[in-house]
């Protein structure tokens, strides 16, 4: 599975918990949004993460 910024942004926009985690990462770690999105992807989506299936479902939308 590969990281795609637009796909990750859509997942975050559709999920309030991920949105809150993103804002927390940006604030607590003093990260820019792009870096915080990547960090969130690696912690919550990649390699069997909690939101992997939701991210993969968005894959089908982006392929069409």
MMTF fields as JSON, N, C-alpha, C and O atoms, coordinates in Angstrom:
{
  "mmtfVersion": "1.0.0",
  "mmtfProducer": "UNKNOWN",
  "numBonds": 255,
  "numAtoms": 256,
  "numGroups": 64,
  "numChains": 1,
  "numModels": 1,
  "chainsPerModel": [1],
  "groupsPerChain": [64],
  "chainIdList": ["A"],
  "bondAtomList": [4, 2, 8, 6, 12, 10, 16, 14, 20, 18, 24, 22, 28, 26, 32, 30, 36, 34, 40, 38, 44, 42, 48, 46, 52, 50, 56, 54, 60, 58, 64, 62, 68, 66, 72, 70, 76, 74, 80, 78, 84, 82, 88, 86, 92, 90, 96, 94, 100, 98, 104, 102, 108, 106, 112, 110, 116, 114, 120, 118, 124, 122, 128, 126, 132, 130, 136, 134, 140, 138, 144, 142, 148, 146, 152, 150, 156, 154, 160, 158, 164, 162, 168, 166, 172, 170, 176, 174, 180, 178, 184, 182, 188, 186, 192, 190, 196, 194, 200, 198, 204, 202, 208, 206, 212, 210, 216, 214, 220, 218, 224, 222, 228, 226, 232, 230, 236, 234, 240, 238, 244, 242, 248, 246, 252, 250],
  "bondOrderList": [1, 1, 1, 1, 1, 1, 1, 1, 1, 1, 1, 1, 1, 1, 1, 1, 1, 1, 1, 1, 1, 1, 1, 1, 1, 1, 1, 1, 1, 1, 1, 1, 1, 1, 1, 1, 1, 1, 1, 1, 1, 1, 1, 1, 1, 1, 1, 1, 1, 1, 1, 1, 1, 1, 1, 1, 1, 1, 1, 1, 1, 1, 1],
  "groupList": [{"groupName": "UNK", "atomNameList": ["N", "CA", "C", "O"], "elementList": ["N", "C", "C", "O"], "formalChargeList": [0, 0, 0, 0], "bondAtomList": [1, 0, 2, 1, 3, 2], "bondOrderList": [1, 1, 2], "singleLetterCode": "X", "chemCompType": "L-PEPTIDE LINKING"}],
  "groupTypeList": [0, 0, 0, 0, 0, 0, 0, 0, 0, 0, 0, 0, 0, 0, 0, 0, 0, 0, 0, 0, 0, 0, 0, 0, 0, 0, 0, 0, 0, 0, 0, 0, 0, 0, 0, 0, 0, 0, 0, 0, 0, 0, 0, 0, 0, 0, 0, 0, 0, 0, 0, 0, 0, 0, 0, 0, 0, 0, 0, 0, 0, 0, 0, 0],
  "groupIdList": [1, 2, 3, 4, 5, 6, 7, 8, 9, 10, 11, 12, 13, 14, 15, 16, 17, 18, 19, 20, 21, 22, 23, 24, 25, 26, 27, 28, 29, 30, 31, 32, 33, 34, 35, 36, 37, 38, 39, 40, 41, 42, 43, 44, 45, 46, 47, 48, 49, 50, 51, 52, 53, 54, 55, 56, 57, 58, 59, 60, 61, 62, 63, 64],
  "secStructList": [7, 7, 7, 7, 2, 2, 2, 2, 2, 2, 2, 2, 2, 2, 7, 2, 2, 2, 2, 2, 2, 2, 2, 2, 2, 2, 2, 2, 6, 6, 7, 7, 2, 2, 2, 2, 2, 2, 2, 2, 2, 2, 2, 2, 6, 6, 6, 6, 7, 6, 6, 2, 2, 2, 2, 2, 2, 2, 2, 2, 2, 2, 2, 7],
  "xCoordList": [0.847, 0.0, 0.896, 1.924, 0.496, 1.3, 0.559, -0.67, 1.331, 0.785, 0.439, 1.273, -0.792, -1.231, -1.858, -2.841, -1.281, -1.736, -3.218, -3.919, -3.734, -5.157, -6.08, -7.127, -5.669, -6.457, -6.437, -7.463, -5.281, -5.168, -5.936, -6.572, -5.891, -6.647, -8.142, -8.86, -8.604, -10.032, -10.428, -11.485, -9.569, -9.848, -9.933, -10.818, -9.026, -9.012, -10.256, -10.856, -10.646, -11.831, -13.108, -14.064, -13.136, -14.332, -14.376, -15.397, -13.28, -13.225, -12.79, -11.655, -13.687, -13.436, -12.269, -11.477, -12.154, -11.073, -9.705, -8.773, -9.585, -8.333, -8.055, -6.909, -9.101, -8.95, -8.385, -7.47, -8.933, -8.453, -7.016, -6.223, -6.673, -5.298, -4.324, -3.219, -4.749, -3.91, -3.63, -2.485, -4.668, -4.495, -3.59, -2.77, -3.748, -2.904, -1.442, -0.554, -1.191, 0.184, 0.803, 1.956, 0.037, 0.537, 0.878, 1.89, 0.034, 0.236, 1.353, 2.278, 1.265, 2.196, 3.61, 4.584, 3.72, 5.035, 5.535, 6.631, 4.731, 5.076, 5.414, 6.445, 4.507, 4.687, 3.823, 2.742, 4.303, 3.483, 2.461, 2.65, 1.385, 0.286, 0.734, 0.334, 1.552, 1.984, 2.754, 2.555, 3.622, 4.393, 3.505, 3.689, 2.561, 1.646, 0.75, 0.444, 0.33, -0.472, 0.318, -0.22, 1.584, 2.415, 2.593, 2.516, 2.827, 2.99, 1.712, 1.76, 0.594, -0.697, -0.927, -1.433, -0.558, -0.682, 0.117, -0.399, 1.356, 2.211, 1.772, 2.007, 1.155, 0.743, -0.654, -0.917, -1.554, -2.951, -3.438, -4.485, -2.702, -3.19, -2.281, -2.749, -1.022, -0.09, 0.089, -0.066, 0.417, 0.761, -0.298, 0.005, -1.516, -2.592, -3.128, -3.684, -2.968, -3.454, -4.974, -5.679, -5.433, -6.858, -7.73, -8.882, -7.194, -7.963, -7.536, -7.848, -6.827, -6.334, -7.467, -7.382, -8.504, -9.618, -10.335, -10.727, -10.507, -11.155, -10.293, -10.815, -8.992, -8.065, -8.113, -8.124, -8.14, -8.2, -9.526, -9.566, -10.592, -11.883, -11.829, -12.456, -11.093, -10.925, -10.08, -10.208, -9.223, -8.42, -9.306, -9.002, -10.389, -11.309, -11.909, -12.111, -12.191, -12.743, -11.745, -12.122, -10.467, -9.439, -9.054, -8.58, -9.253, -8.908, -9.921, -9.564, -11.162, -12.228, -12.028, -12.839],
  "yCoordList": [-1.17, 0.0, 1.237, 1.278, 2.216, 3.43, 4.646, 4.72, 5.586, 6.825, 7.782, 8.064, 8.275, 9.317, 10.428, 10.211, 11.614, 12.737, 13.053, 13.21, 13.156, 13.488, 12.43, 12.748, 11.205, 10.112, 10.184, 9.98, 10.472, 10.581, 11.79, 11.718, 12.903, 14.087, 13.791, 14.222, 13.067, 12.727, 11.832, 12.019, 10.857, 9.979, 10.783, 10.548, 11.718, 12.561, 13.444, 13.629, 13.988, 14.846, 14.078, 14.651, 12.802, 11.98, 11.351, 10.783, 11.445, 10.787, 11.79, 12.265, 12.1, 13.121, 12.745, 13.61, 11.472, 11.049, 11.27, 11.747, 10.927, 11.167, 12.66, 13.097, 13.43, 14.884, 15.455, 16.278, 15.014, 15.489, 15.052, 15.82, 13.811, 13.326, 14.139, 14.456, 14.475, 15.283, 16.645, 17.096, 17.288, 18.601, 18.497, 19.379, 17.408, 17.19, 16.997, 17.544, 16.223, 16.028, 17.344, 17.641, 18.113, 19.395, 20.32, 21.019, 20.313, 21.197, 20.674, 21.413, 19.405, 18.856, 18.666, 18.899, 18.245, 17.978, 19.131, 19.072, 20.164, 21.337, 20.931, 21.321, 20.127, 19.636, 20.406, 20.883, 20.524, 21.054, 19.986, 18.806, 20.407, 19.493, 18.285, 17.16, 18.498, 17.376, 16.327, 15.131, 16.755, 15.825, 15.126, 13.942, 15.844, 15.254, 14.216, 13.182, 14.488, 13.509, 12.23, 11.134, 12.359, 11.169, 10.393, 9.164, 11.096, 10.431, 9.695, 8.573, 10.324, 9.71, 8.482, 7.463, 8.581, 7.444, 6.254, 5.139, 6.486, 5.39, 4.824, 3.648, 5.623, 5.12, 4.511, 3.603, 4.974, 4.528, 3.758, 3.115, 3.81, 3.188, 2.064, 0.943, 2.329, 1.37, 0.126, 0.159, -0.965, -2.226, -2.714, -3.005, -2.802, -3.357, -2.411, -2.849, -1.134, -0.136, -0.131, -0.752, 0.568, 0.627, 1.141, 0.727, 2.028, 2.638, 2.152, 2.788, 1.03, 0.523, 0.193, 0.526, -0.441, -0.808, 0.425, 0.448, 1.429, 2.656, 3.343, 3.887, 3.323, 3.927, 3.158, 3.76, 1.839, 1.022, 1.204, 1.137, 1.428, 1.676, 2.966, 3.063, 3.946, 5.184, 4.954, 5.683, 3.95, 3.588, 3.347, 3.799, 2.639, 2.33, 3.612, 3.703, 4.58, 5.852, 6.626, 7.272, 6.563, 7.318, 6.637, 7.299, 5.328, 4.594, 4.861, 4.881, 5.066, 5.261, 6.495, 6.791],
  "zCoordList": [0.0, 0.0, 0.0, 0.676, -0.75, -0.927, -0.379, -0.42, 0.128, 0.677, -0.462, -1.322, -0.458, -1.376, -0.549, 0.16, -0.646, 0.183, 0.0, 0.999, -1.246, -1.391, -0.765, -0.202, -0.879, -0.305, 1.224, 1.873, 1.786, 3.244, 3.748, 4.799, 3.018, 3.425, 3.432, 4.335, 2.443, 2.389, 3.565, 4.168, 3.887, 5.022, 6.315, 7.138, 6.492, 7.693, 7.727, 8.786, 6.581, 6.535, 6.837, 7.358, 6.521, 6.737, 8.125, 8.513, 8.878, 10.181, 11.242, 11.232, 12.141, 13.168, 14.082, 14.457, 14.44, 15.332, 14.669, 15.317, 13.395, 12.679, 12.543, 12.642, 12.316, 12.205, 13.506, 13.489, 14.615, 15.917, 16.174, 16.718, 15.783, 15.954, 15.105, 15.544, 13.876, 12.991, 13.62, 13.653, 14.112, 14.746, 15.97, 16.224, 16.727, 17.901, 17.526, 18.18, 16.479, 16.016, 15.566, 15.878, 14.844, 14.35, 15.513, 15.489, 16.515, 17.66, 18.572, 18.909, 18.968, 19.957, 19.427, 20.144, 18.182, 17.595, 16.728, 16.172, 16.623, 15.818, 14.381, 13.832, 13.783, 12.42, 11.437, 11.785, 10.216, 9.143, 8.773, 9.067, 8.13, 7.837, 7.013, 7.309, 5.99, 5.148, 5.941, 5.733, 6.842, 7.653, 8.681, 8.962, 9.229, 10.198, 9.523, 10.116, 8.284, 7.533, 7.305, 7.459, 6.942, 6.731, 8.032, 8.041, 9.108, 10.4, 10.791, 11.295, 10.561, 10.867, 9.996, 10.467, 8.734, 7.819, 8.354, 8.422, 8.729, 9.179, 10.53, 10.809, 11.347, 12.659, 12.655, 13.444, 11.801, 11.865, 10.64, 10.702, 9.531, 8.298, 7.826, 7.624, 7.649, 7.055, 7.912, 9.133, 7.246, 7.906, 8.884, 10.042, 8.428, 9.257, 10.308, 11.315, 10.09, 11.04, 11.141, 10.345, 12.116, 12.438, 11.288, 11.153, 10.468, 9.385, 8.0, 6.993, 7.95, 6.673, 5.709, 4.527, 6.18, 5.298, 4.758, 3.591, 5.573, 5.113, 4.063, 3.09, 4.252, 3.288, 1.967, 0.893, 2.05, 0.846, 0.119, -1.11, 0.84, 0.209, -0.603, -1.658, -0.122, -0.88, -2.124, -3.108, -2.085, -3.248, -4.466, -5.57, -4.253, -5.354, -5.93, -7.141, -5.104, -5.572, -6.417, -7.394, -6.04, -6.767, -8.079, -9.002, -8.168, -9.384, -10.478, -11.656, -10.117, -11.115, -11.935, -12.812]
}
